[in-house]
Structures are given as C-alpha cells and as structure tokens.
Amino acid sequence: MKSKAARFANQSDDSLIARAAEIGMEQDHALLGNEISRFNKLFDELMLIKNELRTRPGDRRRLFMKLYEHRNMQVRLNSAKATLAVAPQEARALLEWIAESKHNPQAGDAGMCLWALDEGIFVPE
C-alpha cells in the first residue's frame, strides 16, 4: 500500500494546486461546522502537498501564489502560509490583507501568524 505522501508523487503541479484549493474550501466548511478533526485531516493532506512541491526541482511552492486571489479566504490564507519561505514579501502582504479584512476566523489566524513571525516564534522553511 502506498504511503499518503507517495500518492502525490505522480500528480502534476496543476493538479496538486487544484487539490490545495479544494482542501482550503473543505477546511472552511469544517471550521464553520466546528469539525476540528476533519479540519486537521485536511491540514495534514495540505502539508503533504506543500512538501511534495517543495521537493520538486526548483521548489515549486511558488505555485501556491496562483491562489492568492481565490474567492475563498481559507484558500488565500493557506496559500500565503505555504509561500512564506519562497515569496516572503508577497506572502506577508497577503497575510496583512487577510488580517485587516476582519474576515474571521481567517483574519485572526493571519494576525497570529504575523505575530509569530515578528516574534521569531515561527520561521518559515
């Protein structure tokens, strides 16, 4: 049986980014329904996608930038966080925009992420 990470190895960059967008929308619904375990499972899947793109030649996490203007705020938040290491200025600008939007819970999450970055608690890699 394939590992969870291995199932993404043969998928195209575009299909991984499309799945990342789907995950963000599903996470948004999970948050609204207070389905924390579902949200966490989706988060784990998103991290596998992010790691797969990171290990591809040239580190392809920048592809998450395609989702910066997605209609769903959770998708935008996930994309900003996924690109902090590879596009720090653009990712930070998006996090600031989300935080200022007051679109909760994502605005609160973005604000906490910015605080953690500024305090040196969180260092993107």
Beta strands, then each sheet from edge to edge (+ up, - down):
end
